[in-house]
Amino acid sequence: MKLPQLNRSLVLEGPLRLADGSGGFTEGWEALGVIWAEVRAMSGRERAQSAATLARTPFKITLRAAPHGAASRPTAGQRFRDGNRIFVIHAVAEQGPENRYLTCNAVEEVAP
């Protein structure tokens, strides 16, 4: 196995619910930490969605493994931020010798 080049700094974000004072809530995102990763684009596609075209590009994001339950271990439903770019995490799997790395299957959605 070729070792990944962890040369991109990404912010791991988790969903956050805040009370709005009226019995409801608003949804947002909170930063959980900064990780170094290798980001590789896979083949992308476009699809029409309610009068707009949405470009969806899948990415394979590889990072150092963290123990289960650690705040620095990504899970499905979280996302990575790279400046204005957002990568939504769909799945996480262990990889490499002795499971020293994690591979996140993520999708970047861009509305033109």
Residue pairs with C-beta under 8 A, 6 or more apart in sequence:
1 95
1 96
1 97
3 96
4 37
4 38
4 62
4 101
5 38
6 36
6 37
6 38
6 62
6 63
6 64
7 36
7 38
8 36
8 37
8 38
8 39
8 82
9 34
9 35
9 36
9 82
10 34
10 35
10 36
10 37
10 39
10 61
10 80
10 81
10 82
10 87
11 31
11 33
11 34
11 80
11 81
11 82
12 31
12 32
12 33
12 34
12 35
12 72
12 74
12 78
12 79
12 80
13 29
13 30
13 31
13 32
13 78
13 79
13 80
13 81
14 29
14 30
14 32
14 78
15 27
15 28
15 29
15 77
15 78
16 27
16 28
16 29
16 30
17 25
17 26
17 27
17 28
18 25
18 26
18 27
18 28
19 25
20 26
29 79
31 81
32 71
32 72
32 78
33 71
33 72
35 63
35 64
35 72
35 74
35 80
36 63
36 64
37 61
37 62
37 63
37 80
38 61
38 62
38 63
39 59
39 60
39 61
39 82
39 87
40 59
40 60
40 61
40 62
41 57
41 58
41 59
42 57
42 58
42 59
42 60
43 58
44 55
44 56
44 57
44 58
45 55
45 56
46 53
46 54
46 55
46 56
47 53
47 54
47 56
48 54
52 111
53 111
53 112
54 109
54 110
54 111
55 109
55 110
55 111
55 112
56 107
56 108
56 109
57 107
57 108
57 110
58 105
58 106
58 107
59 87
59 105
59 106
59 107
59 108
60 103
60 104
60 105
60 106
61 80
61 87
61 89
61 103
61 104
61 106
62 95
62 101
62 102
62 103
62 104
63 74
63 101
63 102
63 104
64 100
64 101
64 102
65 73
65 94
65 99
65 100
65 101
65 102
66 72
66 73
66 102
67 73
73 92
73 102
74 80
74 89
74 92
74 102
74 104
75 89
75 92
76 89
76 90
76 91
76 92
77 89
78 89
79 86
79 87
79 88
79 89
79 106
80 86
80 87
80 89
80 104
80 106
81 87
85 108
86 108
86 109
87 104
87 106
87 107
87 108
88 106
88 107
88 108
88 109
89 104
89 105
89 106
90 105
90 106
90 107
91 104
91 105
92 102
92 103
92 104
92 105
93 102
93 103
93 105
94 101
94 102
94 103
95 101
95 102
95 103
